[in-house]
Every structure is written in C-alpha cells, then in structure tokens.
C-alpha cells in the first residue's frame, strides 16, 4: 500500500514515494498501488546502491505506463540514470524495455504520473 499526505490546500492528497533507498542485492520495485492503476500526480524516486564492485541489472517483468502516439511519453514516464550518458528512457507504454545495467554500483529511477 502507498503512503499519502494531505497537500497545503487541505483538499487533495498526493502519494509519497520519493527518497526511497534500496540497498539489498536482490529486490523488486513496484509503482504506487501496484497491481492496481497508479495514482495521478505521483513523483517517485528510487535510489539503488549496492557494494562497490557490484553493478545493478534492472529487469522489467511488466510495464504499463500511459502512452501517447504522437509524442514520446509526454505525461507519465519512467526515467533511469544508470551512470551512462544519455540517461535511459523515458519509458512508457506496455512493452518492457531490455534490461538496464548500471555503469557503477548505483542507479536512480524516476517515475512521474
């Protein structure tokens, strides 16, 4: 389940999914509310760090992010910084990308809806 916080306007809540740090050698990352539809206005950041000498391989089991035919991922998307230039993504749609391998022992994921 996701955490929500009341916004300053005292009318709307926003999902809290930023500043998440993962340090395990194996793990799974889900969008907020998975397997249900993710909420609007989410701004999620995951920082993955493993011990020096290790790399991270991010393998997608499923992808279902709003897709737009005319412009690549204008609204909802996943972007990945794996220490390479250019950064990976943005990703959207229903076709999972190939696995992403980090250049070093860290990776940053940013999901926006």
PASEBA-1860 file (N, C-alpha, C; in nm, 3 decimals):
! residues 113
1> XXXXXXXX> 0.084/-0.118/0.000/0.000/0.000/0.000/0.088/0.125/0.000 ~ 0.035/0.230/-0.054/0.111/0.355/-0.067/0.080/0.450/0.047 ~ 0.172/0.541/0.070/0.151/0.646/0.169/0.104/0.772/0.098 ~ 0.013/0.843/0.158/-0.038/0.967/0.103/-0.024/1.077/0.206 ~ -0.008/1.200/0.159/-0.007/1.313/0.252/-0.099/1.422/0.200 ~ -0.163/1.490/0.294/-0.253/1.599/0.261/-0.171/1.719/0.213 ~ -0.211/1.776/0.100/-0.140/1.890/0.044/-0.175/2.018/0.119 ~ -0.100/2.125/0.095/-0.118/2.252/0.166/-0.257/2.309/0.148
9> XXXXXXXX> -0.323/2.279/0.034/-0.458/2.332/0.011/-0.563/2.264/0.098 ~ -0.525/2.159/0.170/-0.613/2.083/0.260/-0.729/2.019/0.186 ~ -0.719/2.004/0.052/-0.825/1.944/-0.028/-0.781/1.816/-0.098 ~ -0.653/1.807/-0.130/-0.605/1.695/-0.209/-0.492/1.623/-0.137 ~ -0.484/1.493/-0.165/-0.373/1.413/-0.114/-0.283/1.375/-0.231 ~ -0.157/1.354/-0.201/-0.060/1.315/-0.302/0.017/1.194/-0.250 ~ 0.043/1.100/-0.340/0.118/0.982/-0.299/0.262/1.022/-0.264 ~ 0.314/0.962/-0.158/0.451/0.989/-0.115/0.536/0.869/-0.153
17> XXXXXXXX> 0.624/0.888/-0.250/0.708/0.778/-0.296/0.841/0.832/-0.344 ~ 0.894/0.929/-0.273/1.023/0.986/-0.312/1.125/0.959/-0.203 ~ 1.250/0.960/-0.242/1.357/0.938/-0.147/1.368/0.795/-0.099 ~ 1.317/0.700/-0.178/1.323/0.560/-0.139/1.461/0.506/-0.175 ~ 1.526/0.444/-0.078/1.662/0.391/-0.097/1.656/0.240/-0.086 ~ 1.713/0.173/-0.185/1.722/0.026/-0.185/1.869/-0.012/-0.179 ~ 1.905/-0.103/-0.088/2.044/-0.143/-0.075/2.061/-0.295/-0.079 ~ 1.955/-0.371/-0.094/1.964/-0.517/-0.100/2.024/-0.560/-0.233
25> XXXXXXXX> 2.085/-0.678/-0.235/2.143/-0.729/-0.359/2.036/-0.783/-0.454 ~ 1.917/-0.812/-0.404/1.804/-0.855/-0.486/1.682/-0.782/-0.436 ~ 1.592/-0.747/-0.527/1.472/-0.679/-0.483/1.376/-0.655/-0.597 ~ 1.260/-0.604/-0.562/1.154/-0.574/-0.658/1.104/-0.433/-0.631 ~ 1.080/-0.359/-0.737/1.025/-0.224/-0.724/0.891/-0.221/-0.797 ~ 0.790/-0.168/-0.730/0.657/-0.154/-0.787/0.618/-0.007/-0.791 ~ 0.534/0.029/-0.886/0.474/0.163/-0.885/0.373/0.168/-0.771 ~ 0.338/0.289/-0.726/0.238/0.302/-0.619/0.107/0.235/-0.658
33> XXXXXXXX> 0.048/0.162/-0.566/-0.080/0.094/-0.579/-0.076/-0.031/-0.666 ~ 0.043/-0.072/-0.715/0.053/-0.192/-0.797/-0.007/-0.311/-0.724 ~ -0.086/-0.397/-0.787/-0.110/-0.413/-0.930/-0.225/-0.327/-0.984 ~ -0.282/-0.242/-0.901/-0.387/-0.152/-0.948/-0.324/-0.035/-1.025 ~ -0.407/0.047/-1.084/-0.361/0.163/-1.158/-0.289/0.260/-1.065 ~ -0.176/0.312/-1.110/-0.100/0.407/-1.029/-0.176/0.540/-1.020 ~ -0.157/0.617/-0.913/-0.230/0.743/-0.896/-0.173/0.854/-0.984 ~ -0.256/0.954/-1.010/-0.211/1.074/-1.080/-0.119/1.155/-0.989
41> XXXXXXXX> -0.037/1.238/-1.051/0.048/1.333/-0.980/0.153/1.266/-0.891 ~ 0.192/1.144/-0.924/0.297/1.078/-0.846/0.434/1.126/-0.897 ~ 0.524/1.143/-0.805/0.663/1.179/-0.837/0.749/1.088/-0.750 ~ 0.790/0.975/-0.807/0.859/0.873/-0.729/1.006/0.867/-0.766 ~ 1.091/0.856/-0.665/1.234/0.842/-0.684/1.283/0.723/-0.605 ~ 1.354/0.634/-0.673/1.418/0.521/-0.609/1.568/0.532/-0.633 ~ 1.646/0.524/-0.527/1.791/0.521/-0.537/1.836/0.382/-0.494 ~ 1.903/0.313/-0.586/1.952/0.178/-0.558/2.105/0.187/-0.547
49> XXXXXXXX> 2.157/0.134/-0.438/2.301/0.132/-0.417/2.340/-0.006/-0.367 ~ 2.445/-0.061/-0.427/2.499/-0.190/-0.385/2.647/-0.170/-0.350 ~ 2.709/-0.268/-0.287/2.851/-0.251/-0.250/2.940/-0.223/-0.372 ~ 3.050/-0.153/-0.347/3.148/-0.126/-0.453/3.190/-0.257/-0.516 ~ 3.209/-0.254/-0.647/3.247/-0.373/-0.720/3.130/-0.446/-0.782 ~ 3.008/-0.413/-0.738/2.887/-0.471/-0.794/2.826/-0.374/-0.895 ~ 2.746/-0.430/-0.988/2.663/-0.350/-1.077/2.519/-0.390/-1.053 ~ 2.427/-0.310/-1.103/2.284/-0.335/-1.088/2.227/-0.369/-1.224
57> XXXXXXXX> 2.149/-0.477/-1.229/2.075/-0.509/-1.351/1.927/-0.495/-1.320 ~ 1.863/-0.405/-1.392/1.720/-0.380/-1.375/1.647/-0.452/-1.487 ~ 1.567/-0.552/-1.451/1.493/-0.631/-1.547/1.345/-0.605/-1.527 ~ 1.276/-0.575/-1.635/1.134/-0.541/-1.629/1.050/-0.666/-1.648 ~ 0.963/-0.694/-1.551/0.870/-0.805/-1.562/0.739/-0.758/-1.622 ~ 0.709/-0.629/-1.605/0.582/-0.573/-1.652/0.600/-0.423/-1.670 ~ 0.532/-0.367/-1.768/0.532/-0.222/-1.788/0.396/-0.183/-1.841 ~ 0.334/-0.088/-1.776/0.204/-0.038/-1.822/0.193/0.108/-1.779
65> XXXXXXXX> 0.256/0.195/-1.860/0.259/0.339/-1.833/0.192/0.410/-1.948 ~ 0.107/0.506/-1.916/0.031/0.579/-2.018/0.117/0.613/-2.140 ~ 0.062/0.585/-2.257/0.134/0.601/-2.383/0.063/0.705/-2.469 ~ 0.139/0.780/-2.545/0.085/0.881/-2.637/0.147/0.855/-2.774 ~ 0.064/0.843/-2.877/0.114/0.806/-3.011/0.199/0.914/-3.077 ~ 0.169/1.039/-3.053/0.234/1.147/-3.129/0.359/1.202/-3.063 ~ 0.368/1.194/-2.931/0.484/1.247/-2.858/0.531/1.139/-2.762 ~ 0.661/1.116/-2.753/0.713/1.010/-2.668/0.701/1.045/-2.520
73> XXXXXXXX> 0.613/0.977/-2.453/0.598/0.983/-2.307/0.585/1.128/-2.255 ~ 0.485/1.205/-2.303/0.475/1.345/-2.261/0.424/1.364/-2.118 ~ 0.354/1.265/-2.064/0.291/1.283/-1.933/0.352/1.188/-1.830 ~ 0.319/1.062/-1.841/0.366/0.962/-1.745/0.488/0.891/-1.804 ~ 0.590/0.870/-1.721/0.709/0.804/-1.773/0.799/0.755/-1.661 ~ 0.891/0.666/-1.701/0.997/0.619/-1.614/1.128/0.658/-1.678 ~ 1.215/0.724/-1.601/1.349/0.761/-1.648/1.450/0.694/-1.555 ~ 1.562/0.652/-1.612/1.663/0.579/-1.536/1.799/0.643/-1.558
81> XXXXXXXX> 1.868/0.671/-1.448/2.007/0.715/-1.454/2.091/0.597/-1.405 ~ 2.162/0.535/-1.499/2.244/0.419/-1.466/2.393/0.453/-1.477 ~ 2.423/0.585/-1.475/2.562/0.628/-1.481/2.616/0.640/-1.622 ~ 2.527/0.631/-1.720/2.567/0.643/-1.859/2.509/0.771/-1.917 ~ 2.567/0.813/-2.026/2.512/0.928/-2.097/2.481/0.883/-2.239 ~ 2.362/0.903/-2.290/2.249/0.968/-2.223/2.180/0.875/-2.123 ~ 2.094/0.932/-2.043/2.017/0.854/-1.947/1.920/0.763/-2.022 ~ 1.872/0.660/-1.954/1.779/0.564/-2.014/1.637/0.618/-2.006
89> XXXXXXXX> 1.562/0.603/-2.116/1.423/0.646/-2.116/1.407/0.780/-2.182 ~ 1.291/0.839/-2.174/1.179/0.795/-2.091/1.110/0.672/-2.148 ~ 1.056/0.590/-2.057/0.982/0.471/-2.095/0.835/0.491/-2.063 ~ 0.751/0.443/-2.153/0.606/0.439/-2.130/0.549/0.333/-2.223 ~ 0.418/0.311/-2.216/0.355/0.208/-2.298/0.350/0.076/-2.225 ~ 0.333/-0.032/-2.303/0.315/-0.166/-2.245/0.427/-0.263/-2.280 ~ 0.526/-0.218/-2.356/0.635/-0.306/-2.396/0.754/-0.283/-2.304 ~ 0.788/-0.382/-2.221/0.901/-0.364/-2.130/1.032/-0.347/-2.208
97> XXXXXXXX> 1.117/-0.255/-2.165/1.247/-0.240/-2.232/1.341/-0.354/-2.196 ~ 1.450/-0.361/-2.268/1.555/-0.459/-2.236/1.612/-0.427/-2.099 ~ 1.676/-0.525/-2.035/1.737/-0.498/-1.905/1.837/-0.380/-1.912 ~ 1.843/-0.304/-1.804/1.935/-0.191/-1.793/2.041/-0.228/-1.689 ~ 2.167/-0.214/-1.727/2.278/-0.246/-1.636/2.350/-0.116/-1.600 ~ 2.377/-0.099/-1.472/2.443/0.023/-1.425/2.590/0.025/-1.465 ~ 2.643/0.143/-1.477/2.785/0.163/-1.504/2.868/0.139/-1.378 ~ 2.810/0.170/-1.263/2.880/0.159/-1.134/2.790/0.084/-1.035
105> XXXXXXXX> 2.800/0.117/-0.908/2.726/0.046/-0.804/2.598/0.120/-0.762 ~ 2.547/0.206/-0.848/2.425/0.280/-0.814/2.336/0.296/-0.937 ~ 2.208/0.323/-0.911/2.111/0.352/-1.016/2.000/0.439/-0.955 ~ 1.948/0.531/-1.032/1.839/0.617/-0.986/1.723/0.601/-1.084 ~ 1.603/0.579/-1.030/1.482/0.567/-1.110/1.387/0.680/-1.073 ~ 1.325/0.739/-1.174/1.228/0.846/-1.151/1.101/0.812/-1.229 ~ 0.991/0.798/-1.157/0.860/0.769/-1.216/0.771/0.890/-1.194 ~ 0.712/0.941/-1.301/0.624/1.057/-1.292/0.490/1.023/-1.355
113> X> 0.382/1.059/-1.287/0.249/1.040/-1.345/0.168/1.168/-1.340
END
